[in-house]
Amino acid sequence: MPSDYFRAGLIIPSSNTVMEADFHRELGARSAIGTTRIFLEQVTREAEESMIQDDLPRALRLIKTTDPHVIVFGCTSAGSLGGLDGDTAIARRIEELTGVPALTVVGCVVQQLRAIEPRKVAVFTPYEEELTRSVAQCVVDAGYALVKTAGMGIRANRDTAASPPPRSWSSWRLRSMDPAPTAFFFPARTGRPSMPSLPSRLASASRSSRAIRPPSTRSASWRRRSRARTAREHKTLA
């Protein structure tokens, strides 16, 4: 593999059948995607909290061996469990344990909202009510007004990839809103994404060293501190 390839590490739930294919398709021929999975079958708060607590540390140890330029935490609902602060904490934990810059789906959505500056936002999810509320709360935490939230009530994570909202379902919801939203967010594959995809952002990053700074460009002292934190975490896990 050429040394100038952009290397992205992707951490996704074991039952996710969408993001890996999207990343390979969108990032193009001059990028390398390394994927590690963390166990999840049912999309519930309890299952996702267990996934983050029990499986994420080992996944970080594995993905670090691919020497990525960036690590992506690819689970919207899990990132939303603790609101924006919780999502930020996940990204910080990834960076501290690997020494690699981290991106999360929730963080990228917020960044995109800030770029387009919508006045009103609608949130649709494939999830049950509790996780729909947590995703919506992240949008509220970021300072945006919600005109509607709705979930499809899907619990089996694998089914979210096969269940985009019917066009009539989403159109009816949008027509019924007063006032109508100026942006909407649906955290699952729809065929017509409501916002530019996370893989698209990484594709831009792979062409611009200003977008995501590889870990090799960070200071030596930062890298030493990161290695020390990683060693302590690995000793605890052992």
C-alpha positions as semicolon CSV with decimal commas, in nm:
position;residue;x (nm);y (nm);z (nm)
1;M;0,000;0,000;0,000
2;P;0,147;0,340;-0,092
3;S;0,268;0,543;0,204
4;D;0,055;0,842;0,106
5;Y;-0,275;0,654;0,143
6;F;-0,523;0,813;0,382
7;R;-0,601;0,554;0,649
8;A;-0,934;0,565;0,829
9;G;-1,018;0,338;1,121
10;L;-1,388;0,258;1,152
11;I;-1,548;0,117;1,468
12;I;-1,905;-0,001;1,415
13;P;-2,161;-0,229;1,582
14;S;-2,123;-0,594;1,480
15;S;-2,468;-0,592;1,318
16;N;-2,407;-0,278;1,109
17;T;-2,415;-0,372;0,738
18;V;-2,408;-0,020;0,594
19;M;-2,119;0,201;0,705
20;E;-1,829;-0,016;0,594
21;A;-1,962;-0,040;0,237
22;D;-2,037;0,334;0,235
23;F;-1,683;0,418;0,344
24;H;-1,523;0,198;0,078
25;R;-1,745;0,347;-0,189
26;E;-1,709;0,712;-0,088
27;L;-1,344;0,733;0,011
28;G;-1,213;0,615;-0,322
29;A;-0,909;0,425;-0,443
30;R;-0,644;0,621;-0,254
31;S;-0,771;0,548;0,095
32;A;-0,755;0,241;0,316
33;I;-1,037;0,151;0,557
34;G;-0,967;-0,063;0,862
35;T;-1,282;-0,185;1,040
36;T;-1,328;-0,323;1,389
37;R;-1,668;-0,433;1,523
38;I;-1,818;-0,413;1,870
39;F;-2,099;-0,646;1,970
40;L;-2,456;-0,521;1,928
41;E;-2,775;-0,692;1,816
42;Q;-3,056;-0,498;1,984
43;V;-3,069;-0,118;1,976
44;T;-3,145;-0,046;2,341
45;R;-2,979;0,178;2,597
46;E;-2,866;-0,118;2,806
47;A;-2,711;-0,303;2,512
48;E;-2,531;0,006;2,384
49;E;-2,397;0,103;2,725
50;S;-2,257;-0,250;2,757
51;M;-2,108;-0,225;2,408
52;I;-1,923;0,096;2,495
53;Q;-1,807;-0,023;2,835
54;D;-1,708;-0,381;2,751
55;D;-1,615;-0,390;2,382
56;L;-1,487;-0,045;2,288
57;P;-1,152;-0,063;2,476
58;R;-1,053;-0,385;2,298
59;A;-1,171;-0,245;1,964
60;L;-0,943;0,055;2,014
61;R;-0,645;-0,169;2,080
62;L;-0,717;-0,355;1,757
63;I;-0,785;-0,056;1,533
64;K;-0,471;0,122;1,655
65;T;-0,259;-0,151;1,495
66;T;-0,367;-0,025;1,149
67;D;-0,191;0,309;1,221
68;P;-0,492;0,519;1,111
69;H;-0,490;0,894;1,049
70;V;-0,837;0,917;1,202
71;I;-1,073;0,686;1,393
72;V;-1,448;0,707;1,340
73;F;-1,697;0,592;1,603
74;G;-1,984;0,484;1,380
75;C;-2,287;0,447;1,606
76;T;-2,527;0,740;1,622
77;S;-2,755;0,612;1,895
78;A;-2,473;0,502;2,127
79;G;-2,300;0,836;2,083
80;S;-2,620;1,017;2,181
81;L;-2,679;0,832;2,510
82;G;-2,511;1,096;2,724
83;G;-2,603;1,395;2,512
84;L;-2,339;1,604;2,338
85;D;-2,112;1,585;2,643
86;G;-2,129;1,205;2,634
87;D;-2,048;1,196;2,263
88;T;-1,755;1,430;2,318
89;A;-1,636;1,204;2,600
90;I;-1,636;0,903;2,364
91;A;-1,424;1,093;2,112
92;R;-1,187;1,206;2,386
93;R;-1,154;0,852;2,517
94;I;-1,067;0,726;2,168
95;E;-0,800;0,993;2,128
96;E;-0,652;0,933;2,472
97;L;-0,627;0,556;2,428
98;T;-0,493;0,561;2,073
99;G;-0,323;0,895;2,016
100;V;-0,532;0,933;1,699
101;P;-0,787;1,207;1,614
102;A;-1,144;1,085;1,647
103;L;-1,473;1,162;1,474
104;T;-1,822;1,062;1,580
105;V;-2,143;1,060;1,380
106;V;-2,318;1,288;1,628
107;G;-2,027;1,533;1,628
108;C;-2,023;1,546;1,248
109;V;-2,398;1,608;1,236
110;V;-2,362;1,900;1,475
111;Q;-2,077;2,040;1,268
112;Q;-2,290;2,014;0,955
113;L;-2,582;2,186;1,125
114;R;-2,353;2,471;1,221
115;A;-2,238;2,496;0,861
116;I;-2,588;2,521;0,711
117;E;-2,743;2,718;1,003
118;P;-3,100;2,587;0,986
119;R;-3,371;2,774;1,174
120;K;-3,571;2,458;1,251
121;V;-3,476;2,090;1,252
122;A;-3,674;1,766;1,238
123;V;-3,526;1,439;1,363
124;F;-3,642;1,102;1,230
125;T;-3,481;0,780;1,350
126;P;-3,531;0,407;1,298
127;Y;-3,512;0,361;1,676
128;E;-3,754;0,317;1,961
129;E;-3,876;0,617;2,158
130;E;-3,601;0,636;2,422
131;L;-3,314;0,645;2,171
132;T;-3,506;0,878;1,941
133;R;-3,527;1,120;2,234
134;S;-3,155;1,095;2,304
135;V;-3,064;1,170;1,942
136;A;-3,306;1,461;1,937
137;Q;-3,165;1,593;2,264
138;C;-2,821;1,621;2,104
139;V;-2,968;1,854;1,843
140;V;-3,131;2,060;2,117
141;D;-2,805;2,065;2,317
142;A;-2,636;2,210;2,009
143;G;-2,880;2,501;2,018
144;Y;-3,133;2,416;1,746
145;A;-3,511;2,428;1,763
146;L;-3,692;2,103;1,691
147;V;-4,025;2,106;1,510
148;K;-4,069;1,727;1,508
149;T;-3,917;1,402;1,632
150;A;-4,034;1,058;1,525
151;G;-3,897;0,704;1,544
152;M;-3,980;0,388;1,352
153;G;-3,962;0,164;1,659
154;I;-3,701;-0,079;1,521
155;R;-3,505;-0,271;1,785
156;A;-3,300;-0,522;1,580
157;N;-3,003;-0,321;1,458
158;R;-2,959;-0,518;1,136
159;D;-3,314;-0,425;1,034
160;T;-3,238;-0,053;1,036
161;A;-3,034;-0,091;0,716
162;A;-3,327;-0,252;0,535
163;S;-3,594;-0,013;0,657
164;P;-3,565;0,337;0,513
165;P;-3,872;0,551;0,584
166;P;-4,133;0,509;0,311
167;R;-4,152;0,817;0,093
168;S;-4,518;0,863;0,180
169;W;-4,437;0,835;0,554
170;S;-4,168;1,104;0,550
171;S;-4,358;1,328;0,308
172;W;-4,669;1,315;0,525
173;R;-4,468;1,406;0,832
174;L;-4,305;1,700;0,655
175;R;-4,634;1,830;0,511
176;S;-4,799;1,812;0,851
177;M;-4,537;2,031;1,023
178;D;-4,612;2,394;1,088
179;P;-4,369;2,556;1,062
180;A;-4,184;2,329;0,821
181;P;-3,824;2,233;0,909
182;T;-3,531;2,379;0,718
183;A;-3,322;2,065;0,784
184;F;-3,391;1,710;0,891
185;F;-3,171;1,432;1,020
186;F;-3,230;1,060;0,971
187;P;-2,948;0,844;1,118
188;A;-2,986;0,544;0,887
189;R;-2,952;0,459;0,522
190;T;-3,230;0,623;0,319
191;G;-3,089;0,638;-0,032
192;R;-3,132;1,016;-0,019
193;P;-2,928;1,145;0,275
194;S;-3,058;1,457;0,443
195;M;-2,707;1,589;0,505
196;P;-2,365;1,532;0,345
197;S;-2,240;1,194;0,465
198;L;-1,960;1,136;0,713
199;P;-1,769;0,937;0,445
200;S;-1,788;1,244;0,221
201;R;-1,629;1,453;0,493
202;L;-1,350;1,199;0,526
203;A;-1,305;1,197;0,149
204;S;-1,242;1,570;0,167
205;A;-1,011;1,517;0,461
206;S;-0,807;1,261;0,270
207;R;-0,736;1,526;0,008
208;S;-0,650;1,800;0,256
209;S;-0,398;1,777;0,538
210;R;-0,565;2,081;0,695
211;A;-0,890;1,893;0,760
212;I;-0,760;1,615;0,985
213;R;-0,408;1,625;1,120
214;P;-0,234;1,286;1,119
215;P;-0,098;1,180;1,458
216;S;0,260;1,199;1,331
217;T;0,228;1,580;1,315
218;R;0,137;1,617;1,682
219;S;0,395;1,725;1,935
220;A;0,632;1,470;2,085
221;S;0,513;1,552;2,438
222;W;0,148;1,496;2,337
223;R;0,239;1,157;2,190
224;R;0,433;1,061;2,507
225;R;0,135;1,148;2,727
226;S;-0,098;0,955;2,499
227;R;0,126;0,645;2,504
228;A;0,140;0,660;2,885
229;R;-0,240;0,676;2,910
230;T;-0,273;0,389;2,665
231;A;-0,028;0,176;2,865
232;R;-0,223;0,240;3,186
233;E;-0,551;0,144;3,019
234;H;-0,407;-0,174;2,872
235;K;-0,264;-0,271;3,211
236;T;-0,610;-0,223;3,366
237;L;-0,775;-0,434;3,095
238;A;-0,518;-0,710;3,142
